[in-house]
Amino acid sequence: MDIQKCDEQELVLRIIAHDISNSVSLLSNCTRILKKPKNLSLEKINNYYSIIDRSIESIKHCVDMSQRCLIANKRIVQTSPISTNDLIQNSIILNNEMIVSKNIKLETDIQDVTILGDLQNISLSILGNFLTNAIKFSNRSSTIKIGSYIANDTEVAIYVQDAGVGMSCEQIESVFKNDAHSTNGTENEKGYGLGAVIANNFLIKHNGRLEIKSNIDEGSSGTLVTAYFPKY
């Protein structure tokens, strides 16, 4: 048994359980107060409903992260030939609610190439995490680019590029060290710092590699995340 892996899983579950507990407490308090709304102004009632909405979103995020962690911890990856177009479109569908809610414009440039992998796992745990982070750390109504191309004789690249807050050198290094740090998004979206770490570990299981470029230390913003897969 991998003791370090068990410790990491326990830490993740503790964080998620703590956040779910907090959200449930907020929901309970708000619903209790709203059962007797006679002495509440319309402004206060709307405020309580906003808290309920945020709590529900937090719980949904916790469930999503739990699912991604479970998938990432599978020892065996079931692979088959899949197209990069299918992968990208599937990832967009999975993140459509976030895209719409933040009014994000997507620009796609897809060279449809076949790679060997697991459609669900790559869409959710690799590309899904890249796109989720890009949305989370982008400003409202901004543009995110996503696409694929043949990188060289042996590799196919799939990328997600945003114009958001960017990443420091320390943040990029932490991804490759499996060192997750919690960071909230531009609209205070909850983040555990696990997404990129999970994506990198799962990419390794697909015999791929990860590249992250960001110039925040040089005064510019935005992040380009590229996953390289072996050509089929």
N, C-alpha and C positions, 0 to 999 in steps of 0.2 A: 504493500500500500504506500502511495506517495503522500507522506505526512505533510509536506509543504503545500501540496495541492489541496489536501483536506482543510488545512488552516486557511488558505485563500478562499475556499468555498464557504467556510464558516463565517469569515469576515464579511463577505458579500451578502450572505443571508441575514446576518445581524443588521447590516445597514438597511437592507430592503425592508426587513421586518419592523425596524424602528420607524421608518418613514410611513409604512402602512398604518402602524399604530397611531402615529400623530394625525394622519389624515382621517382615520376613523373617529378619533376623538373630536376633531373639528366638525365632522359631519354630524356626530351625535349632539354636540352642543348647539349647532345651528338649527337642526331640526327641532330640538326641544324648545328653543326660543321662538321659532316660527309657528309653533303650535298655538301660541298665545300672542298674536300680532297686534292686539288692540292698542297697546301703548307705543307701538313702533311707527316711526315716520317711514314714508315711502323710500327715502334715501337709505335708511338703515336696513330695511327689508331687502333692497337691491344689493346692498353690501354683503348681507348674509348669503344671498344667492350666489354672489361672485365667489365667496369663500367656498361654498359647496362645489361650484364648478372647478375651482382650482384643486380642491381635495380629490375630486373624481379623476382629474387629469393626472395627479400625482400617483394615485393608485394604479391607473392604467399604465403609467410609465414603469412602476415597480414590477407589475406583472410582465411587461414586455422585457425588461432587463432580466428577470428570472428565467424567462423562456430562452433568451439569447445565451445566458450563462450555461443552462442545461445542455443546449445544442453544442456549445463550444467545448464542453467537457466530454463529449462522446469520443471514445477511443478510435472508432472505425468510421471512415468517411466512405459513403457509397457513391462512386463516381460513374458518370456516363457522359457521352458527348452532348454538349449544350451550346447554344449560340449566345454570343455576347449581347445581342439585341434582346433575347428573351430574359437574360439576367437583369439587364438595365431596366427594361419595362416592368419586370416583376418587382424590382426594388422601388421604382417610382410609385407603383400601386400600393405597396406596403406603407409608404410614407405620405400618401396622398393627403391624408387628413392634416398633417403638419404643414404640408406645402400650401394647401388652401387657406388654413387658418392664419398663416403668416404672409399670405399674398406673395409667395415666392415665384419668380419667373424661371422656368427651366429651359436651358438651351442644350439640345442634344446633338452630338456629332458622332454617330455610331458607324464604325466599319464592322459589319457583321462577320465575326470570325468564330469558328468552333473551338472550344476548349474542353478539357476533361475535368468534370467536377460534379458537385451536388447542387442542383438548382435552388432548392429551398435554403440550404445552409449558406451558400454564397450570397443569395439575395438578401437573407435576413442578417446573418452574422458578419459578413464582410461588407458588401456594398450597402446593405441596409444601415449598418453602423456609420459608414462614411457619410451617407446622405443625411442621416439623422443629425450627426454632428455639424455638417455644413449648414443645415437649416437652423439648428439651435444657436450657432454662433454667427449667423448672418442677421443683418438688420431687416426689418420689415420692408417688403416690396423690392428687395434686392434680387440679383440674378445669380443662379448657380449653374455651372456648366458640368455636364456629365457625358462621357463618351467612351469609345474604345478604338484601338488601332493596333496594327502589327508593329511591335516595337523593334524586333530584330528577327534573325533566322529561327530563333528558338522560343521567343516569348511574345505573348499578347498582353497589351496593357489596357486596363480599365481605370478611368480616372474620375474624380469628383473635384471640382475647383469652385471655391467661393470667394467672395470679396468681404469676408467678415472680419472678426477681431484679430485673427491670426494666432500663431503659436510661437512661443519662445523656444530657443535652443534646448532649454532645460525640459520644457514640456514634451518636445519631440523625443528627446533622449529617454524620458520616462516611459514612453510607449514601448520602446525596445527592451526596457529593463523590467517590464511587467509591473511597473510602479504606478498605480492608479491614483489620481488626485481629483477630488470633487471640484467641479467648476460649473457655475450656473450660466445659462445662455443670455443672449442680449435682452430677452424679455423675462429674465429670471426663471427660465425653464430649469427643472431639476437635472443635475448631472452627477454621475458617480466617477467619471473618468475611466470607466471600464470599457466603453465602446471600442476605442481604438486598440486597446490591449487585447480584447477578445478577437477583433478582426485580424490582428497580426498573428496571434496564435493559431487561428483557424486557417489563415493563408499558408502558414508553414505546413499544416497538415495536407494542403493541396499542392505541396512542392513549389509554392510561389514565394514571392518576396514583396515587401512593402517599402514604398518611398514616400516621404513627407517633405514638402518644401514650403517654407513660410519665411517672410522677411520682416517679421515684427520687430526684431532687434535692430533693423536698419531703417525703421520708421515707416514702413509700408504695411498694409494689412492684406488679409486673404491667405488661404491655404490651398495647396494643390496636393491631393492624396492620390497616389497611383498604386494599384495592385498589379503585379506582373504574374501571369499564369503561363505554364508551359504550353506551347502550341500542340494541338491535337493532330 
